[in-house]
Amino acid sequence: MSRPGIALIVAGGLAVAAMSTMAADYAAVDWSAHGVGDPQRAWQNYALNCQGCHRADGTGDGDTAPALAGHVSVFTTLPGGREYLSRVPGAATAPISDAELAELLNWALWNFDPGHVTSGFKPYTAAEVGSLRARPFRTEAAGVRAKLLKGL
């Protein structure tokens, strides 16, 4: 078997292991209170639309796809950060509904970075996401991100 074939098998095994760990954790979280009506659907949308770059565990690739794990919720505390998360190209152009994207964003915050979600955090809504993703970032996303992070 070729090296790429072996890598795919290993990656698939890691994804299955991550899924079984996450499934056990889902029972302990009141997802609906966090704006996530169906955590399995949110995870599926993440797997289909985000994980290719941000990885199954949210660690990113270090270059074009920043880590979500341990970091993503910080954006919701920065002026313009909440909007940024809805307007980044991968999120804004994902082939899912506004309601599913809102659910996915809420899920990602609570799944990858619950320690930085503030006590007053209000979950994303379909209406909010719909108005934001209508103005997606294109090439300026990295610059906007860098500017936001300077505000930390």
N, C-alpha and C positions, 0 to 999 in steps of 0.2 A: 504494500500500500504506500502511496506517495506521502510525503510530509504534509502537504495541504490536506489530504484525506484524513490523516491522523489528527491534525489540528482541529478539523471540523468535528470529529468524534469526541475529542476531549472537550471542546467548547460546548457541544451538545450535552455532554454529561454534566458539566458545571452548571449549565442552565437548568437542567432537571433538578439538580441538588439545590440550587437557589430557589426554585419553585416550591419544592417540598418544605424548605425552611420557612419561606414566606407564607405558605398555606397554614402552617401551624401558628404563626404570629397573627394572622388575620383574625382568628377567633378572639384574641385578647384585646382587640382595638374596636372602639365604637366608631367605625368608619363613617356612618351617616352624620355624626356630630362634626366630622371634619369635611363635609361636603362631598363625600364619596358614597354614592348610592350602591355601587357594585364594585368592590375592590378587585374581583376577578376580571371584570371588563376593563377596569383601569390598567391592571397589570398587562392584559392582552394588548391594549392599545399602546402601552409603553414598549412591549416586546416587538410589536410590529412597526412602530414608528420612531422609536427613540434608541432602543437598546443597541442597534447596529453601530452607533457612534458612541453613545454614553455608557455602553456595556450593561450587562445584566445587573451588576451590583452598583451601578451609578458612578463608577470610578473614572469614566471618560477615557480619552486617549492622550491627554496631556497637551495636545496641540489644537486641533480644530474643534474638538468636543470636550468642553470643560467638565470636570468632575461635578456631579450633583451630590454625591454622598458627603455629608458633613458640611456642605456649603450652600446648597441651593436656597434654603429658607432665609438666609441672610439678605438676599435680594428684596424680600418683602418688607424689610425694615428700612430700606434706602429710598429716598425720594426718586421716583421713576423706576425703581426696581421691580415692583409688582407688574407694572406695565411692560417692562422689558421681557419678563418671562413669557408673556402672551404674544409678544411680537417677534421673538427670535424666529428665524426662518423655519427651523424644524417644527416648531410648535404651530406657528401661524399658518403654515401651508400643509399641515398634516391632513390627510383625507378622512377626517372624522368630524362629527358635528360640534357645534359650539358647546353643547352640554357635555359631550364626551371629553372635549379638550379641558373644560373647566374641571371635570372630575379627575382627569389625568394629572393636571397641575396640582390639585389638592392632594391627590394620592402621592405624587412624587415628593411633595414637601414633607408629608407625614411619614412616608416610607424611607426616604433617604436622609432626611435631616430634621427629625422631630425636635432635637435639642435647641434649634434656633427658631422654631415657630413661637411667636410671641403669644402671650395669654389673650390678647385682644384681637388676634388674627381673625379676619372674616374670610370664609372660603370664597374662592372664585365662583362666579355664577355664569351661566350661559350668556346672559345679556352683556355682562362686562367683557367676557372673552370675545364675543362676537364683534363688539365695537372696536376692541384693540387689535384683533387679528386682521381686521379689514385694512390696517395700515402696517403691514409686516416690514420688519427690517430686511434689508437685502445685504449689501456689502458692508454696511455700517455697523452691523451687530457687534463685531469684535471691538470696535472703537467705543461704542456705547457701553459695553461691558467693562472695559478698562476704566472709563470715566466713572462709572458707578462704583467700582471697587476702590477708587481713590478716595471715595467718601467714607470709607470704613474707618 
